Amino acid sequence: MENNKFINRKRTRLKYYDYSTSGAYFITICIKDMRIPLLSNIFVGNGALDVPQRKLTSVGKIVDKYIRSTNNIKG
């Protein structure tokens, strides 16, 4: 029954919520068996007070571009 493995999946959307309205949404990206920095890398300096910095990968830049473009969408 490999073809039917998603039949009993839990619903991820609220039953009576209108998703066409504006609001904040969370996006989760899961990659099976891969522990790679897909969207960004974290760098920490050598000093005790250095703040960790995030640098987007090329894929992360694409995702960031499209997420930011959603601010311009009129409902």
MODELLER restraints for C-alpha pairs under 7 A, 6 or more apart:
rsr = mdl.restraints
at = mdl.atoms
rsr.add(forms.Gaussian(group=physical.xy_distance, feature=features.Distance(at['CA:21:A'], at['CA:75:A']), mean=6.94, stdev=0.5))
rsr.add(forms.Gaussian(group=physical.xy_distance, feature=features.Distance(at['CA:38:A'], at['CA:57:A']), mean=6.87, stdev=0.5))
rsr.add(forms.Gaussian(group=physical.xy_distance, feature=features.Distance(at['CA:38:A'], at['CA:59:A']), mean=6.78, stdev=0.5))
rsr.add(forms.Gaussian(group=physical.xy_distance, feature=features.Distance(at['CA:38:A'], at['CA:60:A']), mean=6.97, stdev=0.5))
rsr.add(forms.Gaussian(group=physical.xy_distance, feature=features.Distance(at['CA:39:A'], at['CA:56:A']), mean=5.89, stdev=0.5))
rsr.add(forms.Gaussian(group=physical.xy_distance, feature=features.Distance(at['CA:39:A'], at['CA:57:A']), mean=5.43, stdev=0.5))
rsr.add(forms.Gaussian(group=physical.xy_distance, feature=features.Distance(at['CA:39:A'], at['CA:59:A']), mean=5.81, stdev=0.5))
rsr.add(forms.Gaussian(group=physical.xy_distance, feature=features.Distance(at['CA:39:A'], at['CA:60:A']), mean=3.96, stdev=0.5))
rsr.add(forms.Gaussian(group=physical.xy_distance, feature=features.Distance(at['CA:40:A'], at['CA:54:A']), mean=6.37, stdev=0.5))
rsr.add(forms.Gaussian(group=physical.xy_distance, feature=features.Distance(at['CA:40:A'], at['CA:55:A']), mean=5.40, stdev=0.5))
rsr.add(forms.Gaussian(group=physical.xy_distance, feature=features.Distance(at['CA:40:A'], at['CA:56:A']), mean=4.12, stdev=0.5))
rsr.add(forms.Gaussian(group=physical.xy_distance, feature=features.Distance(at['CA:40:A'], at['CA:57:A']), mean=5.02, stdev=0.5))
rsr.add(forms.Gaussian(group=physical.xy_distance, feature=features.Distance(at['CA:40:A'], at['CA:60:A']), mean=6.01, stdev=0.5))
rsr.add(forms.Gaussian(group=physical.xy_distance, feature=features.Distance(at['CA:41:A'], at['CA:54:A']), mean=5.70, stdev=0.5))
rsr.add(forms.Gaussian(group=physical.xy_distance, feature=features.Distance(at['CA:41:A'], at['CA:55:A']), mean=5.30, stdev=0.5))
rsr.add(forms.Gaussian(group=physical.xy_distance, feature=features.Distance(at['CA:41:A'], at['CA:56:A']), mean=6.41, stdev=0.5))
rsr.add(forms.Gaussian(group=physical.xy_distance, feature=features.Distance(at['CA:42:A'], at['CA:52:A']), mean=6.45, stdev=0.5))
rsr.add(forms.Gaussian(group=physical.xy_distance, feature=features.Distance(at['CA:42:A'], at['CA:53:A']), mean=5.64, stdev=0.5))
rsr.add(forms.Gaussian(group=physical.xy_distance, feature=features.Distance(at['CA:42:A'], at['CA:54:A']), mean=4.63, stdev=0.5))
rsr.add(forms.Gaussian(group=physical.xy_distance, feature=features.Distance(at['CA:42:A'], at['CA:55:A']), mean=6.46, stdev=0.5))
rsr.add(forms.Gaussian(group=physical.xy_distance, feature=features.Distance(at['CA:43:A'], at['CA:52:A']), mean=5.54, stdev=0.5))
rsr.add(forms.Gaussian(group=physical.xy_distance, feature=features.Distance(at['CA:43:A'], at['CA:53:A']), mean=5.13, stdev=0.5))
rsr.add(forms.Gaussian(group=physical.xy_distance, feature=features.Distance(at['CA:43:A'], at['CA:54:A']), mean=6.30, stdev=0.5))
rsr.add(forms.Gaussian(group=physical.xy_distance, feature=features.Distance(at['CA:44:A'], at['CA:50:A']), mean=6.59, stdev=0.5))
rsr.add(forms.Gaussian(group=physical.xy_distance, feature=features.Distance(at['CA:44:A'], at['CA:51:A']), mean=6.54, stdev=0.5))
rsr.add(forms.Gaussian(group=physical.xy_distance, feature=features.Distance(at['CA:44:A'], at['CA:52:A']), mean=4.50, stdev=0.5))
rsr.add(forms.Gaussian(group=physical.xy_distance, feature=features.Distance(at['CA:44:A'], at['CA:53:A']), mean=6.32, stdev=0.5))
